[in-house]
């Protein structure tokens, strides 16, 4: 029996893995950089509103 190597399928899998990698990287960048800044800003605003009273 001869093993067939499907080039198109392999390319599709590689593209899918590549897109998945970039998506994960963007999500991790969001959670590690943007989300803490956003939460820090909310906490600062809440503390600031309590201090004024």
PDB file of N, CA, C and O in Angstrom, chain B, residues numbered from 101:
ATOM      1  N   UNK B 101       0.844  -1.209   0.000  1.00  0.00           N
ATOM      2  CA  UNK B 101       0.000   0.000   0.000  1.00  0.00           C
ATOM      3  C   UNK B 101       0.873   1.250   0.000  1.00  0.00           C
ATOM      4  O   UNK B 101       1.896   1.327   0.680  1.00  0.00           O
ATOM      5  N   UNK B 102       0.438   2.201  -0.771  1.00  0.00           N
ATOM      6  CA  UNK B 102       1.203   3.439  -0.906  1.00  0.00           C
ATOM      7  C   UNK B 102       0.533   4.536  -0.087  1.00  0.00           C
ATOM      8  O   UNK B 102      -0.668   4.771  -0.221  1.00  0.00           O
ATOM      9  N   UNK B 103       1.297   5.195   0.745  1.00  0.00           N
ATOM     10  CA  UNK B 103       0.750   6.284   1.562  1.00  0.00           C
ATOM     11  C   UNK B 103       0.659   7.546   0.718  1.00  0.00           C
ATOM     12  O   UNK B 103       1.642   7.984   0.121  1.00  0.00           O
ATOM     13  N   UNK B 104      -0.530   8.119   0.678  1.00  0.00           N
ATOM     14  CA  UNK B 104      -0.711   9.344  -0.108  1.00  0.00           C
ATOM     15  C   UNK B 104      -0.471  10.561   0.779  1.00  0.00           C
ATOM     16  O   UNK B 104      -0.897  10.600   1.933  1.00  0.00           O
ATOM     17  N   UNK B 105       0.202  11.528   0.230  1.00  0.00           N
ATOM     18  CA  UNK B 105       0.493  12.767   0.951  1.00  0.00           C
ATOM     19  C   UNK B 105      -0.330  13.875   0.320  1.00  0.00           C
ATOM     20  O   UNK B 105      -0.034  14.330  -0.784  1.00  0.00           O
ATOM     21  N   UNK B 106      -1.369  14.306   1.031  1.00  0.00           N
ATOM     22  CA  UNK B 106      -2.275  15.328   0.498  1.00  0.00           C
ATOM     23  C   UNK B 106      -1.720  16.716   0.836  1.00  0.00           C
ATOM     24  O   UNK B 106      -1.806  17.179   1.973  1.00  0.00           O
ATOM     25  N   UNK B 107      -1.158  17.353  -0.168  1.00  0.00           N
ATOM     26  CA  UNK B 107      -0.516  18.654   0.037  1.00  0.00           C
ATOM     27  C   UNK B 107      -1.532  19.716   0.434  1.00  0.00           C
ATOM     28  O   UNK B 107      -1.273  20.510   1.338  1.00  0.00           O
ATOM     29  N   UNK B 108      -2.685  19.743  -0.229  1.00  0.00           N
ATOM     30  CA  UNK B 108      -3.690  20.767   0.063  1.00  0.00           C
ATOM     31  C   UNK B 108      -4.167  20.690   1.506  1.00  0.00           C
ATOM     32  O   UNK B 108      -4.324  21.708   2.181  1.00  0.00           O
ATOM     33  N   UNK B 109      -4.395  19.467   1.966  1.00  0.00           N
ATOM     34  CA  UNK B 109      -4.866  19.287   3.347  1.00  0.00           C
ATOM     35  C   UNK B 109      -3.794  19.751   4.337  1.00  0.00           C
ATOM     36  O   UNK B 109      -4.105  20.393   5.340  1.00  0.00           O
ATOM     37  N   UNK B 110      -2.564  19.429   4.056  1.00  0.00           N
ATOM     38  CA  UNK B 110      -1.462  19.824   4.933  1.00  0.00           C
ATOM     39  C   UNK B 110      -1.333  21.342   4.984  1.00  0.00           C
ATOM     40  O   UNK B 110      -1.102  21.914   6.049  1.00  0.00           O
ATOM     41  N   UNK B 111      -1.483  21.993   3.836  1.00  0.00           N
ATOM     42  CA  UNK B 111      -1.400  23.461   3.781  1.00  0.00           C
ATOM     43  C   UNK B 111      -2.552  24.072   4.573  1.00  0.00           C
ATOM     44  O   UNK B 111      -2.363  25.043   5.305  1.00  0.00           O
ATOM     45  N   UNK B 112      -3.745  23.501   4.424  1.00  0.00           N
ATOM     46  CA  UNK B 112      -4.900  24.010   5.175  1.00  0.00           C
ATOM     47  C   UNK B 112      -4.678  23.871   6.682  1.00  0.00           C
ATOM     48  O   UNK B 112      -4.990  24.786   7.444  1.00  0.00           O
ATOM     49  N   UNK B 113      -4.144  22.739   7.105  1.00  0.00           N
ATOM     50  CA  UNK B 113      -3.868  22.531   8.526  1.00  0.00           C
ATOM     51  C   UNK B 113      -2.832  23.532   9.024  1.00  0.00           C
ATOM     52  O   UNK B 113      -2.967  24.078  10.119  1.00  0.00           O
ATOM     53  N   UNK B 114      -1.806  23.772   8.227  1.00  0.00           N
ATOM     54  CA  UNK B 114      -0.759  24.723   8.609  1.00  0.00           C
ATOM     55  C   UNK B 114      -1.335  26.131   8.724  1.00  0.00           C
ATOM     56  O   UNK B 114      -1.007  26.862   9.659  1.00  0.00           O
ATOM     57  N   UNK B 115      -2.194  26.515   7.772  1.00  0.00           N
ATOM     58  CA  UNK B 115      -2.817  27.846   7.827  1.00  0.00           C
ATOM     59  C   UNK B 115      -3.694  27.974   9.062  1.00  0.00           C
ATOM     60  O   UNK B 115      -3.696  29.009   9.729  1.00  0.00           O
ATOM     61  N   UNK B 116      -4.437  26.918   9.362  1.00  0.00           N
ATOM     62  CA  UNK B 116      -5.318  26.934  10.528  1.00  0.00           C
ATOM     63  C   UNK B 116      -4.494  27.083  11.808  1.00  0.00           C
ATOM     64  O   UNK B 116      -4.846  27.866  12.690  1.00  0.00           O
ATOM     65  N   UNK B 117      -3.398  26.330  11.904  1.00  0.00           N
ATOM     66  CA  UNK B 117      -2.535  26.420  13.088  1.00  0.00           C
ATOM     67  C   UNK B 117      -1.921  27.815  13.206  1.00  0.00           C
ATOM     68  O   UNK B 117      -1.795  28.361  14.302  1.00  0.00           O
ATOM     69  N   UNK B 118      -1.544  28.377  12.068  1.00  0.00           N
ATOM     70  CA  UNK B 118      -0.931  29.706  12.055  1.00  0.00           C
ATOM     71  C   UNK B 118      -1.927  30.764  12.526  1.00  0.00           C
ATOM     72  O   UNK B 118      -1.591  31.625  13.339  1.00  0.00           O
ATOM     73  N   UNK B 119      -3.171  30.691  12.001  1.00  0.00           N
ATOM     74  CA  UNK B 119      -4.211  31.640  12.415  1.00  0.00           C
ATOM     75  C   UNK B 119      -4.513  31.483  13.890  1.00  0.00           C
ATOM     76  O   UNK B 119      -4.689  32.470  14.604  1.00  0.00           O
ATOM     77  N   UNK B 120      -4.572  30.225  14.354  1.00  0.00           N
ATOM     78  CA  UNK B 120      -4.854  29.941  15.757  1.00  0.00           C
ATOM     79  C   UNK B 120      -3.756  30.521  16.647  1.00  0.00           C
ATOM     80  O   UNK B 120      -4.032  31.071  17.713  1.00  0.00           O
ATOM     81  N   UNK B 121      -2.508  30.390  16.195  1.00  0.00           N
ATOM     82  CA  UNK B 121      -1.382  30.941  16.952  1.00  0.00           C
ATOM     83  C   UNK B 121      -1.506  32.459  17.089  1.00  0.00           C
ATOM     84  O   UNK B 121      -1.320  32.999  18.179  1.00  0.00           O
ATOM     85  N   UNK B 122      -1.823  33.153  15.980  1.00  0.00           N
ATOM     86  CA  UNK B 122      -1.929  34.607  16.025  1.00  0.00           C
ATOM     87  C   UNK B 122      -3.115  35.050  16.868  1.00  0.00           C
ATOM     88  O   UNK B 122      -3.044  36.055  17.575  1.00  0.00           O
ATOM     89  N   UNK B 123      -4.217  34.287  16.790  1.00  0.00           N
ATOM     90  CA  UNK B 123      -5.396  34.611  17.589  1.00  0.00           C
ATOM     91  C   UNK B 123      -5.065  34.484  19.074  1.00  0.00           C
ATOM     92  O   UNK B 123      -5.407  35.357  19.871  1.00  0.00           O
ATOM     93  N   UNK B 124      -4.404  33.399  19.435  1.00  0.00           N
ATOM     94  CA  UNK B 124      -4.018  33.211  20.848  1.00  0.00           C
ATOM     95  C   UNK B 124      -3.069  34.296  21.308  1.00  0.00           C
ATOM     96  O   UNK B 124      -3.179  34.798  22.427  1.00  0.00           O
ATOM     97  N   UNK B 125      -2.126  34.662  20.433  1.00  0.00           N
ATOM     98  CA  UNK B 125      -1.153  35.703  20.779  1.00  0.00           C
ATOM     99  C   UNK B 125      -1.867  37.028  21.036  1.00  0.00           C
ATOM    100  O   UNK B 125      -1.543  37.736  21.989  1.00  0.00           O
ATOM    101  N   UNK B 126      -2.850  37.364  20.174  1.00  0.00           N
ATOM    102  CA  UNK B 126      -3.589  38.619  20.347  1.00  0.00           C
ATOM    103  C   UNK B 126      -4.427  38.583  21.616  1.00  0.00           C
ATOM    104  O   UNK B 126      -4.517  39.586  22.325  1.00  0.00           O
ATOM    105  N   UNK B 127      -5.046  37.435  21.915  1.00  0.00           N
ATOM    106  CA  UNK B 127      -5.840  37.311  23.138  1.00  0.00           C
ATOM    107  C   UNK B 127      -4.937  37.449  24.358  1.00  0.00           C
ATOM    108  O   UNK B 127      -5.293  38.132  25.319  1.00  0.00           O
ATOM    109  N   UNK B 128      -3.772  36.806  24.329  1.00  0.00           N
ATOM    110  CA  UNK B 128      -2.850  36.900  25.466  1.00  0.00           C
ATOM    111  C   UNK B 128      -2.339  38.324  25.632  1.00  0.00           C
ATOM    112  O   UNK B 128      -2.173  38.804  26.754  1.00  0.00           O
ATOM    113  N   UNK B 129      -2.091  38.997  24.516  1.00  0.00           N
ATOM    114  CA  UNK B 129      -1.636  40.388  24.590  1.00  0.00           C
ATOM    115  C   UNK B 129      -2.722  41.247  25.230  1.00  0.00           C
ATOM    116  O   UNK B 129      -2.430  42.139  26.026  1.00  0.00           O
ATOM    117  N   UNK B 130      -3.984  40.969  24.875  1.00  0.00           N
ATOM    118  CA  UNK B 130      -5.104  41.721  25.451  1.00  0.00           C
ATOM    119  C   UNK B 130      -5.177  41.490  26.963  1.00  0.00           C
ATOM    120  O   UNK B 130      -5.298  42.440  27.738  1.00  0.00           O
ATOM    121  N   UNK B 131      -5.104  40.222  27.373  1.00  0.00           N
ATOM    122  CA  UNK B 131      -5.244  39.918  28.793  1.00  0.00           C
ATOM    123  C   UNK B 131      -4.046  40.371  29.610  1.00  0.00           C
ATOM    124  O   UNK B 131      -4.202  40.719  30.781  1.00  0.00           O
ATOM    125  N   UNK B 132      -2.851  40.377  29.023  1.00  0.00           N
ATOM    126  CA  UNK B 132      -1.668  40.728  29.806  1.00  0.00           C
ATOM    127  C   UNK B 132      -1.370  42.216  29.808  1.00  0.00           C
ATOM    128  O   UNK B 132      -0.706  42.702  30.724  1.00  0.00           O
ATOM    129  N   UNK B 133      -1.843  42.960  28.803  1.00  0.00           N
ATOM    130  CA  UNK B 133      -1.509  44.394  28.715  1.00  0.00           C
ATOM    131  C   UNK B 133      -2.747  45.270  28.870  1.00  0.00           C
ATOM    132  O   UNK B 133      -2.792  46.114  29.765  1.00  0.00           O
ATOM    133  N   UNK B 134      -3.748  45.087  28.016  1.00  0.00           N
ATOM    134  CA  UNK B 134      -4.894  45.999  28.003  1.00  0.00           C
ATOM    135  C   UNK B 134      -5.839  45.795  29.176  1.00  0.00           C
ATOM    136  O   UNK B 134      -6.312  46.767  29.765  1.00  0.00           O
ATOM    137  N   UNK B 135      -6.118  44.550  29.520  1.00  0.00           N
ATOM    138  CA  UNK B 135      -7.084  44.291  30.590  1.00  0.00           C
ATOM    139  C   UNK B 135      -6.601  44.803  31.945  1.00  0.00           C
ATOM    140  O   UNK B 135      -7.377  45.457  32.641  1.00  0.00           O
ATOM    141  N   UNK B 136      -5.355  44.540  32.356  1.00  0.00           N
ATOM    142  CA  UNK B 136      -4.902  45.096  33.643  1.00  0.00           C
ATOM    143  C   UNK B 136      -4.939  46.626  33.686  1.00  0.00           C
ATOM    144  O   UNK B 136      -5.280  47.207  34.716  1.00  0.00           O
ATOM    145  N   UNK B 137      -4.587  47.285  32.567  1.00  0.00           N
ATOM    146  CA  UNK B 137      -4.652  48.747  32.525  1.00  0.00           C
ATOM    147  C   UNK B 137      -6.086  49.217  32.695  1.00  0.00           C
ATOM    148  O   UNK B 137      -6.357  50.169  33.427  1.00  0.00           O
ATOM    149  N   UNK B 138      -7.008  48.538  32.007  1.00  0.00           N
ATOM    150  CA  UNK B 138      -8.430  48.880  32.075  1.00  0.00           C
ATOM    151  C   UNK B 138      -8.949  48.700  33.501  1.00  0.00           C
ATOM    152  O   UNK B 138      -9.621  49.581  34.037  1.00  0.00           O
ATOM    153  N   UNK B 139      -8.638  47.563  34.109  1.00  0.00           N
ATOM    154  CA  UNK B 139      -9.091  47.310  35.483  1.00  0.00           C
ATOM    155  C   UNK B 139      -8.437  48.276  36.465  1.00  0.00           C
ATOM    156  O   UNK B 139      -9.071  48.737  37.414  1.00  0.00           O
ATOM    157  N   UNK B 140      -7.162  48.576  36.225  1.00  0.00           N
ATOM    158  CA  UNK B 140      -6.466  49.536  37.081  1.00  0.00           C
ATOM    159  C   UNK B 140      -7.106  50.913  37.004  1.00  0.00           C
ATOM    160  O   UNK B 140      -7.218  51.611  38.011  1.00  0.00           O
ATOM    161  N   UNK B 141      -7.523  51.299  35.808  1.00  0.00           N
ATOM    162  CA  UNK B 141      -8.198  52.587  35.625  1.00  0.00           C
ATOM    163  C   UNK B 141      -9.525  52.630  36.354  1.00  0.00           C
ATOM    164  O   UNK B 141      -9.872  53.644  36.959  1.00  0.00           O
ATOM    165  N   UNK B 142     -10.272  51.534  36.301  1.00  0.00           N
ATOM    166  CA  UNK B 142     -11.564  51.474  37.006  1.00  0.00           C
ATOM    167  C   UNK B 142     -11.349  51.568  38.516  1.00  0.00           C
ATOM    168  O   UNK B 142     -12.045  52.313  39.205  1.00  0.00           O
ATOM    169  N   UNK B 143     -10.385  50.813  39.016  1.00  0.00           N
ATOM    170  CA  UNK B 143     -10.094  50.839  40.465  1.00  0.00           C
ATOM    171  C   UNK B 143      -9.663  52.231  40.898  1.00  0.00           C
ATOM    172  O   UNK B 143     -10.103  52.724  41.936  1.00  0.00           O
ATOM    173  N   UNK B 144      -8.797  52.871  40.102  1.00  0.00           N
ATOM    174  CA  UNK B 144      -8.340  54.226  40.416  1.00  0.00           C
ATOM    175  C   UNK B 144      -9.510  55.207  40.448  1.00  0.00           C
ATOM    176  O   UNK B 144      -9.586  56.067  41.326  1.00  0.00           O
ATOM    177  N   UNK B 145     -10.422  55.069  39.481  1.00  0.00           N
ATOM    178  CA  UNK B 145     -11.584  55.961  39.428  1.00  0.00           C
ATOM    179  C   UNK B 145     -12.481  55.755  40.650  1.00  0.00           C
ATOM    180  O   UNK B 145     -13.000  56.712  41.225  1.00  0.00           O
ATOM    181  N   UNK B 146     -12.653  54.489  41.032  1.00  0.00           N
ATOM    182  CA  UNK B 146     -13.491  54.201  42.213  1.00  0.00           C
ATOM    183  C   UNK B 146     -12.845  54.761  43.484  1.00  0.00           C
ATOM    184  O   UNK B 146     -13.523  55.373  44.310  1.00  0.00           O
ATOM    185  N   UNK B 147     -11.543  54.552  43.635  1.00  0.00           N
ATOM    186  CA  UNK B 147     -10.851  55.070  44.812  1.00  0.00           C
ATOM    187  C   UNK B 147     -10.885  56.602  44.828  1.00  0.00           C
ATOM    188  O   UNK B 147     -11.061  57.217  45.879  1.00  0.00           O
ATOM    189  N   UNK B 148     -10.717  57.200  43.658  1.00  0.00           N
ATOM    190  CA  UNK B 148     -10.753  58.655  43.550  1.00  0.00           C
ATOM    191  C   UNK B 148     -12.104  59.214  43.943  1.00  0.00           C
ATOM    192  O   UNK B 148     -12.186  60.269  44.572  1.00  0.00           O
ATOM    193  N   UNK B 149     -13.171  58.509  43.575  1.00  0.00           N
ATOM    194  CA  UNK B 149     -14.515  59.011  43.922  1.00  0.00           C
ATOM    195  C   UNK B 149     -14.769  58.884  45.425  1.00  0.00           C
ATOM    196  O   UNK B 149     -15.495  59.696  46.000  1.00  0.00           O
ATOM    197  N   UNK B 150     -14.184  57.884  46.058  1.00  0.00           N
ATOM    198  CA  UNK B 150     -14.355  57.741  47.515  1.00  0.00           C
ATOM    199  C   UNK B 150     -13.530  58.778  48.268  1.00  0.00           C
ATOM    200  O   UNK B 150     -13.958  59.272  49.311  1.00  0.00           O
ATOM    201  N   UNK B 151     -12.354  59.110  47.751  1.00  0.00           N
ATOM    202  CA  UNK B 151     -11.486  60.080  48.435  1.00  0.00           C
ATOM    203  C   UNK B 151     -12.089  61.495  48.430  1.00  0.00           C
ATOM    204  O   UNK B 151     -11.902  62.249  49.385  1.00  0.00           O
ATOM    205  N   UNK B 152     -12.811  61.856  47.356  1.00  0.00           N
ATOM    206  CA  UNK B 152     -13.376  63.202  47.244  1.00  0.00           C
ATOM    207  C   UNK B 152     -14.455  63.444  48.287  1.00  0.00           C
ATOM    208  O   UNK B 152     -14.668  64.574  48.727  1.00  0.00           O
ATOM    209  N   UNK B 153     -15.140  62.360  48.681  1.00  0.00           N
ATOM    210  CA  UNK B 153     -16.188  62.519  49.699  1.00  0.00           C
ATOM    211  C   UNK B 153     -15.525  62.660  51.018  1.00  0.00           C
ATOM    212  O   UNK B 153     -16.202  62.807  52.036  1.00  0.00           O
TER     213      UNK B 153
END
